[in-house]
Amino acid sequence: MSNRPPLAIVYEHPDWFRPLFATLDRRGVDYQAIQFQDHYFDPANTHAPAPLVFSRLAMSSFLRQDEHPIFYAQSLYASWELNGARVINGTGALAIDASKARQMALIRSLGLDIPATRVVHRHADVVAAAKTLRFPVVVKVNIGGSGAGVSRYETVEELEHAVTDGAAPKSIDSVTLVQEYVPARDRHMVRMETLDGKFLYAIALNTDGDTFDLCPADVCLIDKPKVTVREYKPDQAAIRAAEAIARAAKLDIGGIEFMIDDRDGVRRFYDINGLSNFVADPLNVLGWDPHETLVDYLIKAIEDTLENAA
């Protein structure tokens, strides 16, 4: 298998990773791009497509195709890892990325704050769980992306009607979160990007509160004039917290999101996202292009992986 490229990139979205591929091409990095569509694998095959595999799986993939690769990827990455490949954002990170309930438990285990949350596996239990919280509440699917599967309810009666009518969000894995709605101070949420367990940059996403879809990438921001993005300078406590979450989640690259609760000033972390396709127009927003730093990381990871395999 010496003719294998040193790097394989597995992805689902057709547009999000063009800047990454362009940077890799310009810098002469040898890699193979593999789409999940039309892909299959033989569990008896002891060779991964490359010694280093970079997962670019989005949890929002279930919005684009009914036969999404979220659960398939868990078996695929496990097969590659068991046969010696290093998978960036592999099975450990994917297990956290694919469960908002696990994310909340992990964040709390680090002594950090989250929205008050209840987790159920039967839709019939949503209302009972919500009654233990302050209203308004948010019902949120366990596996979501780009704000999908998140609805706000002002009263118990409104939630009861939604559950009875089958209008309340339902997750593809039958796990649902009910959370107290957190009024975000200054109406903005903060996304802190991390790479190799270290803080990379942060952005503030400002919204009028009517949308939960705060994906900051170029493709995501089409037809979303209510969302604005700017660079954010977090304090050292926020940076330490994000780095601790990334390490505990085995997240090689990804975003950690929080908001400041306007009721009490507490920083509440609410999302761990294993897919960083980076902010749109980074040169104007940040003054530099994080794809260059990501490719630096990938080149070093290739060198380390090949050295360890020698």
N, C-alpha and C positions, 0 to 999 in steps of 0.2 A: 504493500500500500504506500510505497514511497512517492507515488505520483499524486498523492493527496495534497491539496493546498493546506497551509498551516492553520487557516481560519475558515470556518463556515458560519454564515449568518442565517438564522431561521426566522422568517417573518411572515406576516399575514396581510397587513395593510399594503395596498399597492403603491401608495404615494408617500407615506410618512418618512421613508428612509432614503429617499433620493439624495438629500444633503450628505448623509453618512457615506453612501456608496461613492458619491462624487469626490469626497475628501479622501477616501481610501484609494480610489483610482488615481487621483492627482499625486498622491504620495507613494504610489507604486507598491501598495500592499497586495499580496496575492491572497485571494479569498474566493469562496464559492457562496453565492446567494441561493438560498433554498426557500421556496414558498411552501406553506403548509398545504395549499391546494394541490390535489393530485399526488400527495405524498403518501407513501406507505413504508413500513420497515419490517425486517425479518428479525425477530428476537434471537434467532440462532446466529446472526451475523455478529462477529466479535469486533468489527471495525466501525467506528463512527466516521462520518464524512470528513472529519478533520480532527486533529488532536485538541484544538480549541474551538468551541462552539459558542456563539453569541446569540442568546435568546432575545428576540424582539417581539414577543407575544403580547398582545393587548387584551385585557379582560373585556374590552368593548367589542371583541370580535363576534360575540354572540348576537350583536345588533346587525351585523352585516351578513351573517349566514346562519341558518338553523343548525347545520352540521358543523359547528365551530370546533376549533382545535384545542380548547382549553383543557379538557380532560385527556385528550389524546396526547398532548404535550407532556403530561405527567409521566405516562408510560414511555414515551419516546426518549425523554431526557434521562430517565432512570436506566434505560437500556444502554445509552451511550456512556453514562457515568460508570455503570457496572463494568464496562469494557475499557475503562481507563481514560476516557475523554474528560477534559475539564469543560464544564458548561457554565458560562457566565450567566448569572441569574438562573441557576439550575433548579433541581427539585426542591431544595430547601427554601429558596426565595419564592418559587412558584406556589408552594403550599401556603405561604403568608399572603402573597399577592392575590390569590384566588379565594380569600376568606376575610371579609371585613370583621367578622366576629373574632377570628384569631388575631387580627391586627389590634383590636381593642384590648384583648387579653394581654398581648405582648407589650403594648405601650404601658398599660397599668402595672405590669410586672416590673417595669423600670422605675416606678414611682412617679410617672408623669400623668397628667390629667387628660381625660377624654370627656366627650358628652355623656351624660347619664344615659345608660344603654340597657336594653333588655333584648335577649336573643330567643327566638322561638323556632320550632320546626314545623308547627301546624298553623295554618292561616287562622284557624278558629281561636287560637290563643293570642292573637295580636291585640285585641281590645283589652283583654284582662291584663296583659303586660303593660299596655299603655296607661292603664288606670293607676299604676304605681309611680307614674312620672308626672311632671308638670306639663300642662299644655301651653302653647302648641307643641305637637310632636312631629317627628319626621319618621316615616316608614321607609326603610332602605333595604334593597336586596343585598344578599351576602356577596354575590359576584356581580359587579357592575362596572361601568366605565363611561366616561364622558357625561356624567350626571344621570345616566339611565337608571330607572327603577328607584327614584327618590321622590316622595310626595309628602307635602306638609298638610297637617290637619289641625284646625284651630280648636275643635271641641271633640269630646267623646262621641257625641251624636254624629258629627260629620264622619268620624272614623268608622263608627258602626255601620253607617250607610254604605261606605266604600267597601268594607269587608263583605257585607251582605250582598252587594251588587257585583262582587268580584272585580271591583275597580282598583283595589289597593295593590301595590307592587308585589310581584311574586318572583322569587329568585329561581334560576335554572337548577339550583341544587336544593331547593325547598327549605332554605335557611333564611330567616328574615330578621332584621334588626329594627327595633323601635327605639328612637332616641329623643331626648328633649331637644327641641329646636334651640340652637345657640344663636342669639343675635350678635352678629360679628361687629366689633367696634370699628367705626369708620367704614363699615360695609365692605371690608376687604378680607380675603383669605390669603395666606402666605404659603407658597410652595417652595420648599428648600430642596434643591437637587444635590445628590451626593454621588460620589464616584470613589470606588475602592474604600468605602467606609469613611470618607472625608467630605466635608462641605465643599461644594463647587460654586454655587451661586443661589440666590433667592429672588423670587419675583412676587409682587403683590398683584392679585387679581381682584379688581374692583367690579362690583355688580350692584344693581338696584335691588337684588334679593329675589327676583322673579325666576332666575335660572340656577340650576345646580350643575350645569355643564360648564366647567371652567377650564377645559383643556386649552393650553396656551399655544399650541403649535399652529403653523400656517393653515393647514387644511381644516383644523377645528374651528378657527375663528371666522370662517366664511359665514355670512348672514348672522353674526352675533354681535351687533353694534352695542349691546348693553354691557359687554365685558371689555374692560380695558386692562392693559398690562404695563407694569413699570418695575424697574429694579428695586429690590428691597434690601436694606442693610440690617440683618438680624443681630441681636446682641449675642454675647458669648454663651449665655445660658441656653439660648435657642439652638445655637450651633452644636454645643455639646449634646443636647438632647437628640437632635436629628442624627448625629453621628452614632450615638448609642443605639437608637432605633434601627438604623441601617445595619449595624454590626449584628445586633440580636436577630434581625430578620434574614441574615445571610444574604443581604442585598448588595451585589457588586456595583450596581448602578440603579438609581431610582429616586423618586420624589417623596418627601415627607411633608404633609400638609397640616397646618394649624390655623386657628383663628383665636383672637382675644375675645373672650366672653364679655360683652358690654355690661352684663349684670354685676359681675364681681371682679373683672380685670384678670381673670385666670386664663393662661394660655392652654387651650385644649387641642390636642392632636386628634385628627379624625380620619386620616387616610395614609396608607403606605402604598405607593404605586411603583411597580417594578418596570414600567415602561417610560423611559425618558426620551421623548422625541424632540425635546428642547423647545425653547421659546421661539416664536416667530420673530423675524427681523432682529437677530441677536446683536448685530453690530450697532444698531441704533439703541436697543434696549439696554444692552450690557457693555457695549464698547469692544467686545471680543466674541469670537465664535467658539462655543464649547465643543463643537465637533472636532476641532483641532486637538483639544485636550483629551477627548475620548479616543481619538486615533492614537495619540501618544500612549495612552493606557493599553490599547489593544496591541500595539507593537511590542510593548514591554511584556504583556501577557503571553504573546506568541513566543518571545525569546525565553521566558521562564518555563513555559510548557515544554518547548523543545529540549531545553537543557535538562529538565527533570526526566524526560523520556529517554535521554541518551544513555 
